[in-house]
Amino acid sequence: MKRYCLALDLVNDAEMIAEYEALHKAIRPEIAKSILDSGITQMEIFRIENRLFMIMETEDHFSFERKDAMDAANPKVQEWEKFVWKYQQALPSVKEGEKWMLMNQIFALV
């Protein structure tokens, strides 16, 4: 098992943030299936203000490159990503087209 932590911001608008959260309370089944099919076994998203923090646990064979390729070939995922982008905004330091950014672990108690 591998664990990854990622960050992304939302547009800083209370109404849009509430809509975004509502979308994630009843995620589309085809989106959930694409996540699981990529080797992600657990995913949680947390929010403070307009900052999102995602924790993913994956199978050992998981790779972001494979997930990106699977997503690019899935019209439903592309539709979802285009739809939710209106709620999201990239972190200030990212390159064009990047969204969720992988975080570096800086501390572990164990």
Secondary structure as a PSIPRED ss2 file (coil, helix, strand):
# PSIPRED VFORMAT (PSIPRED V4.0)

   1 M C   1.000  0.000  0.000
   2 K E   0.000  0.000  1.000
   3 R E   0.000  0.000  1.000
   4 Y E   0.000  0.000  1.000
   5 C E   0.000  0.000  1.000
   6 L E   0.000  0.000  1.000
   7 A E   0.000  0.000  1.000
   8 L E   0.000  0.000  1.000
   9 D E   0.000  0.000  1.000
  10 L E   0.000  0.000  1.000
  11 V C   1.000  0.000  0.000
  12 N C   1.000  0.000  0.000
  13 D C   1.000  0.000  0.000
  14 A H   0.000  1.000  0.000
  15 E H   0.000  1.000  0.000
  16 M H   0.000  1.000  0.000
  17 I H   0.000  1.000  0.000
  18 A H   0.000  1.000  0.000
  19 E H   0.000  1.000  0.000
  20 Y H   0.000  1.000  0.000
  21 E H   0.000  1.000  0.000
  22 A H   0.000  1.000  0.000
  23 L H   0.000  1.000  0.000
  24 H H   0.000  1.000  0.000
  25 K H   0.000  1.000  0.000
  26 A C   1.000  0.000  0.000
  27 I C   1.000  0.000  0.000
  28 R C   1.000  0.000  0.000
  29 P H   0.000  1.000  0.000
  30 E H   0.000  1.000  0.000
  31 I H   0.000  1.000  0.000
  32 A H   0.000  1.000  0.000
  33 K H   0.000  1.000  0.000
  34 S H   0.000  1.000  0.000
  35 I H   0.000  1.000  0.000
  36 L H   0.000  1.000  0.000
  37 D H   0.000  1.000  0.000
  38 S C   1.000  0.000  0.000
  39 G C   1.000  0.000  0.000
  40 I E   0.000  0.000  1.000
  41 T E   0.000  0.000  1.000
  42 Q E   0.000  0.000  1.000
  43 M E   0.000  0.000  1.000
  44 E E   0.000  0.000  1.000
  45 I E   0.000  0.000  1.000
  46 F E   0.000  0.000  1.000
  47 R E   0.000  0.000  1.000
  48 I E   0.000  0.000  1.000
  49 E C   1.000  0.000  0.000
  50 N C   1.000  0.000  0.000
  51 R E   0.000  0.000  1.000
  52 L E   0.000  0.000  1.000
  53 F E   0.000  0.000  1.000
  54 M E   0.000  0.000  1.000
  55 I E   0.000  0.000  1.000
  56 M E   0.000  0.000  1.000
  57 E E   0.000  0.000  1.000
  58 T E   0.000  0.000  1.000
  59 E C   1.000  0.000  0.000
  60 D C   1.000  0.000  0.000
  61 H C   1.000  0.000  0.000
  62 F C   1.000  0.000  0.000
  63 S C   1.000  0.000  0.000
  64 F H   0.000  1.000  0.000
  65 E H   0.000  1.000  0.000
  66 R H   0.000  1.000  0.000
  67 K H   0.000  1.000  0.000
  68 D H   0.000  1.000  0.000
  69 A H   0.000  1.000  0.000
  70 M H   0.000  1.000  0.000
  71 D H   0.000  1.000  0.000
  72 A H   0.000  1.000  0.000
  73 A C   1.000  0.000  0.000
  74 N C   1.000  0.000  0.000
  75 P H   0.000  1.000  0.000
  76 K H   0.000  1.000  0.000
  77 V H   0.000  1.000  0.000
  78 Q H   0.000  1.000  0.000
  79 E H   0.000  1.000  0.000
  80 W H   0.000  1.000  0.000
  81 E H   0.000  1.000  0.000
  82 K H   0.000  1.000  0.000
  83 F H   0.000  1.000  0.000
  84 V H   0.000  1.000  0.000
  85 W C   1.000  0.000  0.000
  86 K C   1.000  0.000  0.000
  87 Y C   1.000  0.000  0.000
  88 Q E   0.000  0.000  1.000
  89 Q E   0.000  0.000  1.000
  90 A C   1.000  0.000  0.000
  91 L C   1.000  0.000  0.000
  92 P C   1.000  0.000  0.000
  93 S C   1.000  0.000  0.000
  94 V C   1.000  0.000  0.000
  95 K C   1.000  0.000  0.000
  96 E C   1.000  0.000  0.000
  97 G C   1.000  0.000  0.000
  98 E C   1.000  0.000  0.000
  99 K C   1.000  0.000  0.000
 100 W C   1.000  0.000  0.000
 101 M E   0.000  0.000  1.000
 102 L E   0.000  0.000  1.000
 103 M C   1.000  0.000  0.000
 104 N C   1.000  0.000  0.000
 105 Q C   1.000  0.000  0.000
 106 I C   1.000  0.000  0.000
 107 F C   1.000  0.000  0.000
 108 A C   1.000  0.000  0.000
 109 L C   1.000  0.000  0.000
 110 V C   1.000  0.000  0.000
